[in-house]
Amino acid sequence: MAILKIAQMGHPVLLQRAAEIADPLAPAVQTLIGDMFETMADADGLGLAAPQVHVPQRLVIFHAPAYDGPRVLINPIISPLSEDMQVGW
């Protein structure tokens, strides 16, 4: 496994639409997931998206105390719960 470089805010990879992952079980995807978990742990993070490590694919990992363990989302679809909007960081 490897610790990957994390892209800084404004980097072009963070501004483009990420590509869908065709085969979630592909060895390259599984290696990326392992590397991302190692990178997240090294950075003392709780979550990381593939574009943040310079890979423009739709993959997100996170660890939240409300869950039993780490989670991996591949090709997630986010749907708003309402029309309400909030602007800010």
Steps between C-alpha positions, in 0.01 A plus 500: 500500500603859456431841645367716218552872446193708590393769252477855632185711462476644149690216331343418158426137598263634767314718251407232244224241504630164619457192281278209596675181610400217265626206708513556878673164549787575261842457665594862422188626680568278801861625514377860480260438791781358714732787411228753577437350846873511572516862378195599708653346813833674437319836467287437813191536280147367522425490128664522160381509138702357212538840327669626817782254428519597131278215376195638313266211586178483703625338818468624858622346825415612852495395860225636721459406867129427440597200282671179603793553267634673193276542196566506126261666254546423132308707244286663771193701402412789729138612499377807690242434770331835440525820296657683799851627436771620732812680381831479687791274581 
